[in-house]
Amino acid sequence: MDKNSLTGITRRGFLRLTGAAASVAAWGALSDKVDPTQRLNAAPLNQKRLVVINLSGGNDSLNMVIPRTVAEYQSRRTGLAIPAGQELTLNGNTSYGLHPKLVNIQNLYNTGDVAIVNKVGFPTPNLSHQVAQDIYSYGVRGSFIPLGIPISGWLARYADAYAAGNPMGVASIGFGKPLDFSGGVQTNFLVDSLSRFQFFSDPYFTNNHTYRINIIKSILAANTSTGLVGNARAALDASHTLSVQVQAAVADYVTNFQVAYRWPGYPGTTATPPGKAATSISNRMRDISMLVYGGFNTQVFYTGFGGFDTHAAQGQGTGAHATLMEQLDDAVGAFAADMQAMGQWNNVALVVITEFGRRNYVNGSAGTDHGHGTAVMVIGGAVNGGVYGPDITSTDLQAEYLGMGVDFRYIYSQLVANHMGRATAPVFPETFSAPGTPFTLI
């Protein structure tokens, strides 16, 4: 076929002809706004980054951050509470402890790199997963109508305001397209995993993959048609370039960085001690580390994992919730070690969120039902470590669930303003209240 004979072909036909991977096309790169030169350096950029880790399903924060001096924690959670003395202690704080599986996070806290915020939520509690998730994603509790802006997610607004023209500016890794990214005009980087962000070979002609890629490059370089195909050509060219850059970053990380380190490594890698299998969150945090190491200009990463809707057989120091805590801890510990080795730990802030906490008492199925107030952790080298927000009291634990003492947007706004150095008004247009005792996380 002549390399200039694509003038009359449709966009879909062009994609089929060139064999573009579904994962690349699904990225949303079919736009003439795509800039293929996002990998600015083959080394980490010295810039501030935010990583959001969503514990989807409603994490039982009372078993994650334990109010060890409140008697009702034990009396109302028989068979569920972490037994007294088994919680991990926190330097300088005798009121709270951590789940016994959070050993890496404990170490980070004890070096001043973890802030814990108690009783985080939003006004007018709602115990629905969908409603609570939507509120966290939009960053708006009320109606959009009085705000005078279209319905949109807070990360979509952030990307439009601060990452215009950079499809790598805000990224979702392994979490689909959450509502946080909805409603904006900016193209963002949304992938299941970095290994899938590539142009796959034809399974029937695998030996021809390199030849086919070279033919595609030749067509893309030579075809200058305008209109639909011209736009498709430009977008596919950008997608192909970015795919190559991403795969180069993956190879660079594995070849030039990972081999130099051992535990704490990501579960499932050669840096892992025996018995540690790969998990979804460890793979996703490793992908983020690869993009940081590869020099991509990404300001905000969004990821997470599920399984936290523990209505039954939740467990204590072992069991379903303990397994989730261990998976989180392994991934955060390995990521922190990566960032420290790259010299980026002071530039990175992780915020661990969930849509709501759970009830103060054990249910009839040895689990916990939906609640409201929860604990949020902010982790990073520039974090002002400690425990913040209203203390959890006996009165709190005698109720159905914890109330709100800190609006989640108070935390987000500090991260956007104090860590990222951005104005918050375009990102959080709705007014919200500061806690009774204000605090500074960064």
C-alpha positions as CSV (number, residue, x, y, z in Angstrom):
1,M,0.0,0.0,0.0
2,D,1.3,3.5,-0.8
3,K,2.1,5.4,2.3
4,N,0.1,8.4,1.1
5,S,-3.1,6.5,0.2
6,L,-4.9,7.1,3.5
7,T,-6.8,10.3,2.4
8,G,-10.2,8.8,2.2
9,I,-10.1,6.4,5.1
10,T,-12.1,6.9,8.3
11,R,-10.5,7.5,11.7
12,R,-11.7,4.0,12.8
13,G,-10.3,2.4,9.7
14,F,-7.0,4.2,10.2
15,L,-6.7,2.9,13.7
16,R,-7.6,-0.6,12.6
17,L,-5.1,-0.4,9.8
18,T,-2.3,0.7,12.0
19,G,-3.1,-1.8,14.7
20,A,-3.3,0.7,17.6
21,A,-3.6,-0.9,21.0
22,A,-7.0,-0.5,22.6
23,S,-5.4,0.8,25.7
24,V,-3.7,3.6,23.7
25,A,-6.9,4.6,21.9
26,A,-8.9,4.4,25.1
27,W,-6.5,7.0,26.6
28,G,-8.5,9.6,24.9
29,A,-5.6,10.8,22.7
30,L,-7.8,11.4,19.6
31,S,-7.4,15.1,19.8
32,D,-5.3,17.6,18.0
33,K,-4.3,19.0,21.5
34,V,-2.0,16.2,22.3
35,D,1.7,17.1,22.8
36,P,4.0,14.0,22.4
37,T,7.0,15.6,24.1
38,Q,5.9,15.0,27.7
39,R,8.9,13.0,28.8
40,L,11.1,16.0,29.4
41,N,14.1,14.1,30.8
42,A,15.2,10.5,31.3
43,A,15.6,11.3,35.0
44,P,13.2,12.4,37.8
45,L,12.1,16.0,37.6
46,N,12.5,18.1,40.8
47,Q,8.9,19.1,41.1
48,K,6.1,18.7,43.6
49,R,3.8,15.7,43.1
50,L,0.6,14.5,44.8
51,V,-0.4,10.9,45.0
52,V,-4.0,10.1,46.0
53,I,-4.5,6.5,47.2
54,N,-8.2,5.6,47.5
55,L,-9.2,2.7,49.8
56,S,-12.4,2.0,48.0
57,G,-15.4,0.6,49.9
58,G,-15.2,2.5,53.2
59,N,-12.1,1.7,55.2
60,D,-12.5,0.8,58.9
61,S,-10.3,3.6,60.1
62,L,-10.8,2.7,63.8
63,N,-8.8,-0.5,63.2
64,M,-6.3,1.4,61.1
65,V,-5.7,4.3,63.6
66,I,-6.6,2.9,67.0
67,P,-7.9,5.1,69.9
68,R,-6.0,3.0,72.4
69,T,-7.0,4.9,75.5
70,V,-10.8,5.0,74.8
71,A,-12.4,2.0,76.6
72,E,-15.4,1.8,74.2
73,Y,-13.0,0.8,71.4
74,Q,-12.6,-2.6,73.0
75,S,-16.0,-3.0,74.7
76,R,-18.0,-2.2,71.5
77,R,-15.8,-4.2,69.2
78,T,-15.6,-7.6,70.8
79,G,-13.8,-10.0,68.5
80,L,-13.0,-7.1,66.1
81,A,-10.8,-4.7,68.0
82,I,-7.1,-5.0,67.8
83,P,-6.2,-6.6,71.2
84,A,-4.7,-4.1,73.7
85,G,-0.9,-4.1,73.4
86,Q,-0.8,-5.4,69.8
87,E,-1.2,-2.0,68.2
88,L,2.0,-0.3,66.8
89,T,3.1,2.6,69.0
90,L,3.7,6.2,67.7
91,N,6.6,8.3,68.9
92,G,5.3,11.1,71.0
93,N,1.7,10.0,71.1
94,T,0.3,7.6,73.6
95,S,-3.4,8.1,72.6
96,Y,-3.3,6.3,69.3
97,G,-1.6,3.3,67.7
98,L,-1.6,1.7,64.2
99,H,-2.8,-1.6,63.0
100,P,-0.1,-4.2,63.6
101,K,0.4,-4.7,59.8
102,L,1.3,-1.1,59.2
103,V,5.0,-1.5,60.1
104,N,6.4,0.6,57.3
105,I,3.9,3.4,57.9
106,Q,4.8,3.3,61.6
107,N,8.5,3.8,60.7
108,L,7.6,6.7,58.5
109,Y,5.5,8.2,61.2
110,N,8.3,7.8,63.8
111,T,10.7,9.8,61.5
112,G,8.1,12.6,61.2
113,D,6.8,11.8,57.7
114,V,3.2,10.9,58.4
115,A,0.3,13.1,59.5
116,I,-2.9,11.4,60.7
117,V,-6.1,13.4,60.6
118,N,-9.0,12.1,62.7
119,K,-12.8,12.5,62.1
120,V,-12.5,13.5,58.4
121,G,-15.7,13.7,56.4
122,F,-18.2,16.1,54.8
123,P,-21.3,18.0,55.9
124,T,-24.6,16.2,56.2
125,P,-23.4,12.5,56.3
126,N,-24.6,10.0,53.7
127,L,-24.0,6.3,54.2
128,S,-24.3,5.5,50.5
129,H,-21.1,4.4,48.7
130,Q,-22.1,6.1,45.5
131,V,-23.1,9.4,47.1
132,A,-20.1,9.6,49.3
133,Q,-17.7,8.6,46.5
134,D,-19.3,11.3,44.3
135,I,-18.8,14.0,46.9
136,Y,-15.1,13.1,47.3
137,S,-14.7,13.0,43.5
138,Y,-16.5,16.3,42.8
139,G,-15.0,18.1,45.8
140,V,-18.5,19.7,46.1
141,R,-21.1,18.8,48.7
142,G,-24.0,20.9,47.5
143,S,-25.3,21.9,44.1
144,F,-23.2,23.1,41.2
145,I,-25.8,25.5,40.1
146,P,-25.0,28.4,42.5
147,L,-21.3,27.9,41.7
148,G,-21.9,28.8,38.1
149,I,-19.7,26.0,36.7
150,P,-20.4,22.8,34.9
151,I,-20.5,19.5,36.9
152,S,-16.9,18.4,37.1
153,G,-14.4,16.5,39.3
154,W,-11.8,18.3,41.4
155,L,-8.9,16.8,39.4
156,A,-10.6,17.7,36.1
157,R,-10.7,21.3,37.4
158,Y,-7.1,21.1,38.6
159,A,-5.9,19.8,35.2
160,D,-7.8,22.5,33.3
161,A,-6.3,25.2,35.5
162,Y,-2.8,23.9,36.0
163,A,-1.9,21.2,33.4
164,A,-3.4,22.7,30.2
165,G,-1.8,21.1,27.1
166,N,-0.1,18.4,29.1
167,P,-2.0,15.0,28.9
168,M,0.5,13.6,31.5
169,G,-0.2,16.4,34.0
170,V,-2.8,14.4,35.9
171,A,-2.9,10.7,35.7
172,S,-5.1,7.8,36.9
173,I,-3.2,4.5,37.3
174,G,-5.2,1.3,37.5
175,F,-8.4,3.0,38.6
176,G,-10.2,3.6,35.4
177,K,-11.7,7.1,35.0
178,P,-13.1,8.1,38.3
179,L,-15.5,11.0,38.6
180,D,-12.6,13.1,39.9
181,F,-11.5,13.4,36.2
182,S,-15.0,14.0,34.7
183,G,-16.3,17.2,33.1
184,G,-13.1,18.9,32.2
185,V,-11.7,19.8,28.8
186,Q,-8.1,18.7,29.3
187,T,-7.0,15.3,28.1
188,N,-5.6,13.2,31.0
189,F,-3.5,10.1,31.2
190,L,-5.8,7.2,32.2
191,V,-4.3,3.7,32.1
192,D,-4.9,0.3,33.6
193,S,-1.2,-0.3,33.9
194,L,2.0,0.9,32.1
195,S,2.6,-2.5,30.7
196,R,-0.6,-2.2,28.7
197,F,0.0,1.3,27.4
198,Q,1.6,0.2,24.2
199,F,0.9,-0.9,20.6
200,F,0.5,-4.6,20.9
201,S,1.8,-7.1,18.4
202,D,-0.6,-9.0,16.1
203,P,-1.0,-12.4,17.9
204,Y,-1.0,-14.2,14.6
205,F,2.1,-12.5,13.2
206,T,4.3,-11.8,16.2
207,N,7.5,-11.9,14.2
208,N,6.3,-9.0,12.1
209,H,5.8,-6.6,15.0
210,T,8.9,-4.5,14.6
211,Y,8.3,-4.4,10.8
212,R,4.7,-3.2,11.3
213,I,5.7,-0.5,13.8
214,N,8.3,0.8,11.3
215,I,5.7,0.9,8.6
216,I,3.3,2.8,10.9
217,K,6.1,5.3,11.7
218,S,6.7,5.8,8.0
219,I,3.0,6.4,7.3
220,L,2.7,8.8,10.2
221,A,5.8,10.7,9.1
222,A,4.8,11.0,5.5
223,N,1.0,11.5,5.6
224,T,0.1,15.2,5.7
225,S,-3.6,14.9,4.9
226,T,-6.0,17.3,6.6
227,G,-9.5,16.9,8.1
228,L,-10.5,13.8,10.0
229,V,-7.7,11.6,8.9
230,G,-5.2,14.3,9.5
231,N,-6.4,14.8,13.0
232,A,-6.3,11.0,13.6
233,R,-2.8,10.8,12.2
234,A,-1.6,13.6,14.5
235,A,-3.2,12.0,17.5
236,L,-2.0,8.5,16.7
237,D,1.5,9.8,16.1
238,A,1.4,11.5,19.6
239,S,0.0,8.3,21.1
240,H,2.7,6.2,19.5
241,T,5.4,8.5,20.6
242,L,4.1,8.6,24.2
243,S,3.7,4.8,24.2
244,V,7.4,4.4,23.2
245,Q,8.4,6.9,25.9
246,V,6.4,5.1,28.6
247,Q,7.9,1.7,27.7
248,A,11.4,3.2,27.7
249,A,10.7,4.5,31.2
250,V,9.6,1.1,32.3
251,A,12.7,-0.5,30.9
252,D,15.0,2.2,32.4
253,Y,13.5,1.7,35.8
254,V,13.8,-2.1,35.8
255,T,17.3,-2.1,34.3
256,N,18.9,1.0,35.9
257,F,17.1,1.5,39.2
258,Q,15.3,-1.5,40.6
259,V,18.3,-3.9,40.4
260,A,20.2,-1.6,42.8
261,Y,17.7,-2.1,45.6
262,R,16.4,-4.8,47.8
263,W,13.6,-4.8,50.5
264,P,11.5,-2.9,51.0
265,G,10.7,-3.7,47.4
266,Y,7.4,-4.1,45.7
267,P,5.7,-7.5,46.3
268,G,6.2,-9.8,43.4
269,T,9.5,-8.3,42.2
270,T,13.1,-9.6,42.6
271,A,13.5,-7.1,45.5
272,T,10.9,-8.9,47.5
273,P,11.5,-11.3,50.4
274,P,10.0,-14.8,50.0
275,G,6.3,-15.1,50.5
276,K,5.3,-11.7,49.2
277,A,3.1,-11.9,46.1
278,A,2.4,-9.0,43.8
279,T,-0.8,-7.0,44.6
280,S,-2.8,-4.5,42.6
281,I,-1.8,-1.6,44.8
282,S,1.9,-2.5,44.8
283,N,1.8,-2.8,41.0
284,R,0.1,0.6,40.7
285,M,2.5,2.3,43.1
286,R,5.4,0.8,41.2
287,D,4.0,2.2,37.9
288,I,3.8,5.6,39.5
289,S,7.4,5.3,40.6
290,M,8.4,4.3,37.0
291,L,6.8,7.5,35.7
292,V,8.6,9.6,38.3
293,Y,11.9,7.9,37.5
294,G,11.3,8.4,33.8
295,G,11.1,12.2,34.0
296,F,7.4,12.6,33.1
297,N,5.8,15.9,34.0
298,T,3.0,14.5,36.0
299,Q,1.7,16.6,38.9
300,V,-1.0,14.4,40.4
301,F,-1.4,10.7,40.4
302,Y,-4.7,8.9,41.4
303,T,-4.8,5.3,42.3
304,G,-6.0,2.9,44.9
305,F,-7.6,-0.5,45.5
306,G,-10.8,-2.0,46.8
307,G,-12.1,-4.6,49.2
308,F,-12.7,-2.3,52.2
309,D,-16.5,-2.9,52.5
310,T,-16.0,-5.3,55.3
311,H,-19.5,-6.2,56.5
312,A,-18.6,-9.7,57.5
313,A,-15.6,-11.6,58.8
314,Q,-13.4,-8.5,59.0
315,G,-10.8,-9.9,61.3
316,Q,-8.5,-8.3,63.8
317,G,-4.7,-8.6,63.6
318,T,-5.2,-11.2,60.9
319,G,-8.0,-11.7,58.4
320,A,-9.6,-9.7,55.6
321,H,-8.9,-6.2,56.8
322,A,-5.4,-7.1,58.1
323,T,-4.5,-8.4,54.6
324,L,-5.7,-5.1,53.1
325,M,-3.6,-3.1,55.6
326,E,-0.5,-5.2,54.8
327,Q,-1.0,-4.6,51.1
328,L,-1.3,-0.9,51.6
329,D,1.8,-0.9,54.0
330,D,4.0,-2.9,51.6
331,A,3.1,-0.6,48.7
332,V,3.6,2.6,50.6
333,G,6.9,1.4,52.2
334,A,8.4,0.4,48.8
335,F,7.2,3.6,47.1
336,A,8.8,5.7,49.9
337,A,12.1,3.8,49.6
338,D,12.0,4.5,45.8
339,M,11.3,8.2,46.2
340,Q,14.1,8.5,48.9
341,A,16.5,6.7,46.6
342,M,15.6,9.0,43.7
343,G,15.9,12.1,45.9
344,Q,12.2,12.9,45.5
345,W,10.8,12.1,48.9
346,N,10.5,15.8,49.9
347,N,8.7,16.5,46.6
348,V,6.0,13.8,47.0
349,A,3.0,13.8,49.2
350,L,0.7,10.8,49.5
351,V,-2.9,11.2,50.8
352,V,-4.7,8.0,51.8
353,I,-8.5,8.5,51.6
354,T,-11.7,6.5,51.7
355,E,-15.3,7.5,51.1
356,F,-16.4,7.0,54.7
357,G,-15.5,5.2,57.9
358,R,-17.5,2.4,59.5
359,R,-19.7,1.9,62.6
360,N,-18.2,2.1,66.0
361,Y,-19.4,-1.4,66.9
362,V,-19.2,-4.9,65.6
363,N,-22.2,-6.2,63.7
364,G,-23.8,-9.6,63.8
365,S,-21.5,-10.9,61.1
366,A,-18.2,-10.1,62.8
367,G,-17.8,-7.1,60.5
368,T,-18.7,-3.4,60.4
369,D,-21.4,-1.4,58.6
370,H,-21.2,1.9,56.9
371,G,-20.3,5.0,59.0
372,H,-19.1,8.5,58.3
373,G,-16.0,10.1,59.9
374,T,-12.7,8.5,59.0
375,A,-8.9,8.9,59.4
376,V,-6.9,10.3,56.5
377,M,-3.1,9.8,56.3
378,V,-0.8,12.3,54.6
379,I,2.7,10.9,54.0
380,G,5.9,12.5,52.6
381,G,9.2,14.0,53.4
382,A,7.8,17.5,53.7
383,V,4.8,16.6,55.9
384,N,4.4,18.0,59.4
385,G,4.1,14.6,61.1
386,G,1.7,14.0,64.0
387,V,-2.0,13.4,64.8
388,Y,-4.5,16.2,64.0
389,G,-8.2,16.9,64.1
390,P,-10.5,16.4,67.1
391,D,-9.5,13.6,69.5
392,I,-11.7,10.6,69.5
393,T,-13.6,10.4,72.8
394,S,-15.8,8.0,74.8
395,T,-18.8,10.1,73.7
396,D,-17.8,9.6,70.0
397,L,-17.5,5.9,70.3
398,Q,-20.8,5.6,72.2
399,A,-22.6,6.9,69.0
400,E,-23.3,5.0,65.9
401,Y,-20.3,6.3,64.0
402,L,-17.8,9.1,64.1
403,G,-19.0,12.5,63.0
404,M,-17.1,15.1,60.9
405,G,-14.5,17.2,62.6
406,V,-12.5,18.1,59.5
407,D,-13.9,18.6,56.0
408,F,-11.9,16.5,53.6
409,R,-11.5,19.6,51.4
410,Y,-9.5,21.2,54.1
411,I,-6.9,18.5,53.7
412,Y,-7.0,18.6,49.9
413,S,-6.8,22.4,49.8
414,Q,-3.6,22.4,52.0
415,L,-2.1,19.9,49.6
416,V,-3.0,21.9,46.5
417,A,-1.9,25.2,48.1
418,N,1.0,24.4,50.5
419,H,2.5,21.4,48.6
420,M,1.7,22.0,45.0
421,G,1.9,25.8,45.3
422,R,-1.4,26.4,43.4
423,A,-4.4,28.6,44.2
424,T,-7.3,26.5,45.4
425,A,-10.2,28.6,44.2
426,P,-10.4,27.0,40.7
427,V,-10.2,23.6,42.2
428,F,-12.6,23.9,45.2
429,P,-15.1,26.6,44.4
430,E,-17.6,25.7,47.1
431,T,-17.1,27.3,50.6
432,F,-16.3,24.9,53.4
433,S,-15.5,25.3,57.1
434,A,-12.1,25.0,58.7
435,P,-11.9,22.8,61.8
436,G,-12.3,24.3,65.2
437,T,-8.6,24.0,65.8
438,P,-6.8,24.7,62.5
439,F,-3.6,22.9,61.6
440,T,-1.0,22.9,58.9
441,L,0.0,19.6,57.3
442,I,2.8,20.8,55.0
